[in-house]
């Protein structure tokens, strides 16, 4: 399953609420094309990462993790089908 989160500049809502900036220790493992989307989702509180401070970009999202991202207010309109 692949999810693409648009950057706030392209969002239909005009932007995302910003939470504290998150840093993932393994973000360098993500493709260059994905880093901005991951960081945008994390800064908006849509992506939480794991307790050990990682995102695990080479892993597979579970159904529960995907559902959690979809139910966060405002997240659905940012996801490209």
C-alpha positions in Angstrom: 0.0 0.0 0.0 1.3 3.4 -0.9 0.0 6.7 0.4 1.1 10.1 -0.9 0.5 13.1 1.3 0.4 16.4 -0.5 2.5 19.2 0.8 0.6 22.0 2.5 1.2 24.4 -0.4 -0.9 22.1 -2.6 -3.5 21.3 0.0 -7.1 22.1 -0.7 -7.5 23.4 2.8 -4.7 25.9 2.3 -2.4 24.2 4.8 -2.2 21.9 7.7 -2.1 22.7 11.4 1.5 22.4 12.6 2.5 20.5 15.6 6.1 20.3 17.0 8.5 19.2 14.3 9.4 15.5 14.5 12.7 14.0 13.6 13.0 10.4 12.6 16.4 8.7 13.0 15.9 6.6 9.9 14.4 9.2 7.5 17.5 9.0 5.3 16.4 5.4 4.3 13.3 6.9 2.6 13.5 7.8 -1.0 14.2 11.5 -1.7 10.7 11.7 -3.3 9.1 10.6 -0.1 10.9 12.6 2.6 9.0 15.9 2.1 5.6 14.0 2.3 6.7 12.1 5.4 8.0 15.3 7.1 4.8 17.2 6.2 2.6 14.4 7.6 4.7 14.2 10.8 4.7 18.0 11.4 0.9 18.0 11.0 0.5 15.2 13.5 -0.8 12.7 10.9 2.3 10.5 11.1 3.6 9.6 14.6 6.4 7.2 13.9 7.4 4.6 16.5 8.4 4.8 20.1 12.1 4.4 19.3 12.1 7.6 17.2 12.0 5.8 13.8 9.6 5.9 10.9 10.7 2.6 9.3 10.3 3.7 5.7 11.3 0.3 4.4 8.6 -1.4 6.5 5.0 -2.0 5.6 2.1 0.0 7.2 -0.4 -2.2 8.9 -4.1 -1.7 8.3 -4.4 -0.2 11.8 -1.6 2.3 11.1 -3.2 3.3 7.8 -6.7 3.6 9.3 -5.2 5.8 12.1 -3.8 8.2 9.5 -7.1 8.4 7.7 -9.2 9.3 10.7 -7.2 12.2 11.8 -9.2 15.4 11.1 -8.1 16.9 7.8 -6.0 14.0 6.7 -8.3 12.5 4.2 -8.3 15.5 1.9 -4.5 15.4 1.7 -4.2 11.8 0.5 -3.9 11.2 -3.1 -5.7 8.0 -4.2 
